[in-house]
Amino acid sequence: MPENVSLRPVLFACLIVSIGQLSVGLLFPALPWIAQDFSLDAEQVQRLISYYLLGFGPSQLLYGPISDSVGRKPVLLFGIAVAAMGLTLAVWGGDNFTWLLAGRFLQGLGAGCCSVLARASVRDSYDHQFLPQALTWLAIVASFGPIVAPVIGGFVNHHFGWMAVFVVLLSYIGLVWLLLVLFFSETLSGKQQVPTAKAVIADYKQLITSCYFASFAAIGWINYSMVVVAISVIPFVMQVQIGMSSDEYAMWALIPACGLFVGGNICNRLRPKLGTEKMLKIAPCIQAVAGIWLIVCPLTPSAVMAGQFLMVVANGIAFPCALSQMLMPYGRKAGTASALSGALQMVTASLLSMALMAMGMSQAWHMGVLLITVGIIGSCLVRRGFSVAAEQELDVPQVSS
């Protein structure tokens, strides 16, 4: 970004969204040790993730509309404080698995504010010219976090025990909360009365029935779903079919993470020249190329990772462009739009990934067919979204000036 454009809002947004990423990823390596200490099986200890998500998902739908009325900062401070209370409960009652579950649910209930208000605060802070660039960095952090978090969690668990994972997470959340108190400036001007439940439901109904919102939000949903499906399929291909060890795969898995930076850099460099519409048309083409490659490529680590790398590059282009385009017309209602999009993104990814895995998706070429399909659907969504924007004469300029 140019020197005269402040980076503070996007830096704070990255800090905020990292809370949600670390809250899940840090705990994964510690689950077997927790199960051993409490004499639980894998399904029982997995509830520490499920209870967190049970609080995280639905709470987004409340934080968004409330922040549109009272402002981003007070809602952020409240939500993160609730998350810290949940972690405190988990640490305090760490010798009782029921207290751990209660703490995780409360943590998720508070952390639900993070992704919603990170996106909304960025929408408040940047205009049409710089919004996609800011959202690119936010998307990179949101996608890179799940890769880095298990590495940190595994190190902490190995050297200090699983309870230290909760302590580290509590310390990090407390530090972010303090930084927000001291240095985060409110990004939403003016305050309004908190909406009634009837008004919130009406807003959500208006959004979900809007072809414009549904078109651009769905681009994010299907791209995120591809990430979730790839996380499930590619490790199986690399470790079971190719015969790679888990340690080797961990190193190879860094390659797709680099694809986010490549895609984000391509987006930031080309979007001002080509416009958001053309960038969103390019992304499905890259997905289709990745799909064709995964169908025809030899079953080797470099070939499979090349296909996943192309998929992630497309994600790095599509995520910020679709999100910025989706949020553009909603201004003060950015929190509500972000909340609905985020909640439905999680639901879509969860249901689609479970359905595909139940259908037996386990081969690289299966992933290839899926990517070609997603590329076709994405192209249709882009055309539909911009067609609706033109028909309704929405203020969504495409090329920076």
Secondary structure as GFF3:
##gff-version 3
##sequence-region A 1 401
A	DSSP	alpha_helix	8	25	.	.	.	ID=ss1
A	DSSP	three_ten_helix	28	30	.	.	.	ID=ss2
A	DSSP	alpha_helix	31	38	.	.	.	ID=ss3
A	DSSP	alpha_helix	42	45	.	.	.	ID=ss4
A	DSSP	alpha_helix	47	70	.	.	.	ID=ss5
A	DSSP	alpha_helix	72	92	.	.	.	ID=ss6
A	DSSP	alpha_helix	97	125	.	.	.	ID=ss7
A	DSSP	alpha_helix	131	160	.	.	.	ID=ss8
A	DSSP	alpha_helix	162	183	.	.	.	ID=ss9
A	DSSP	alpha_helix	197	208	.	.	.	ID=ss10
A	DSSP	alpha_helix	211	236	.	.	.	ID=ss11
A	DSSP	pi_helix	237	241	.	.	.	ID=ss12
A	DSSP	alpha_helix	246	252	.	.	.	ID=ss13
A	DSSP	alpha_helix	254	274	.	.	.	ID=ss14
A	DSSP	alpha_helix	276	296	.	.	.	ID=ss15
A	DSSP	alpha_helix	301	327	.	.	.	ID=ss16
A	DSSP	three_ten_helix	328	333	.	.	.	ID=ss17
A	DSSP	alpha_helix	334	358	.	.	.	ID=ss18
A	DSSP	alpha_helix	364	392	.	.	.	ID=ss19
###
